[in-house]
Amino acid sequence: MKGLIIVGSAKVGSHTTALSQYLRGHFEEHDFDVEIFDLAEQPIHQLDVSGASEPSESYKNNLQTLKTKAREADFFVLGSPNYHGSYSGILKNALDHLTMDDFKMKPVGLIGNSGGIVSSEPLSHLRLIVRSLLGIAVPTQIATHDTDYKKLDDGTYYLANEEFQLRARLFVDQIISFVKNSPYEHLK
Ligand SMILES: Cc1cc2nc3c(=O)[nH]c(=O)nc-3n(C[C@H](O)[C@H](O)[C@H](O)COP(=O)(O)O)c2cc1C
């Protein structure tokens, strides 16, 4: 079973990426193959339905990689920082490049991080988008704050809050349960 975590932060080495890496470790303990597509590291161009713009080769390659991985994924995790009380435009643009065929009846976990007042509102907004894409947003979600993380000597963030470490395990277990026992398989 393959999973794809799409990270929508504008910052390379974000808190959301650190949380994603923590989750990937737990998925791997269950022999699940999970990749992180970090939109800060692999940026894609803005959706242009008219085709008037000319995106660079690297942006086009990144988008093709995202599309291929999304189509192959059995489940998703969508990760976003809190930007102005919602999820990031970067993540929305990535989702606009994808389709219902990528998400139909696949479990989707939602994670986010805020630097100001901690909020799950960005995840509530994402839940609506997942429904439009025909994905199944699982009930457990994770909304952290910058203070839930510490830095390694090289400046890399890691999830340090023990309560969120436990919640991360619950989150992973729940997604795995949805993937393994999907009653929607025949609807895909
Ligand atoms: C454009 C923008 C808007 C933001 N709006 C909010 C906000 O409404 N509420 C909040 O708590 N933090 C807000 N922040 C702060 C981010 O949530 C904070 O930088 C956080 O650490 C981002 O997480 P990340 O490291 O995973 O990207 C905003 C940051 C940016 C760049």
The ligand as an ORCA input file, in Angstrom:
! r2SCAN-3c Opt
* xyz 0 1
  C       0.882     34.333      4.648
  C       0.884     33.878      6.092
  C      -0.268     33.954      6.836
  C      -0.288     33.511      8.153
  N      -1.468     33.544      8.855
  C      -1.517     33.006     10.086
  C      -2.754     32.961     10.797
  O      -3.793     33.397     10.332
  N      -2.765     32.403     12.033
  C      -1.610     31.888     12.587
  O      -1.681     31.361     13.694
  N      -0.424     31.940     11.945
  C      -0.365     32.463     10.707
  N       0.817     32.493     10.024
  C       2.022     31.935     10.663
  C       2.256     30.482     10.262
  O       1.168     29.670     10.667
  C       3.546     30.057     10.941
  O       4.626     30.691     10.265
  C       3.795     28.575     10.979
  O       5.010     28.315     11.640
  C       3.838     27.949      9.614
  O       4.044     26.564      9.717
  P       5.100     25.809      8.795
  O       6.466     25.970      9.406
  O       4.641     24.390      8.783
  O       5.026     26.454      7.443
  C       0.876     32.978      8.729
  C       2.061     32.922      7.964
  C       2.062     33.366      6.667
  C       3.353     33.270      5.850
*
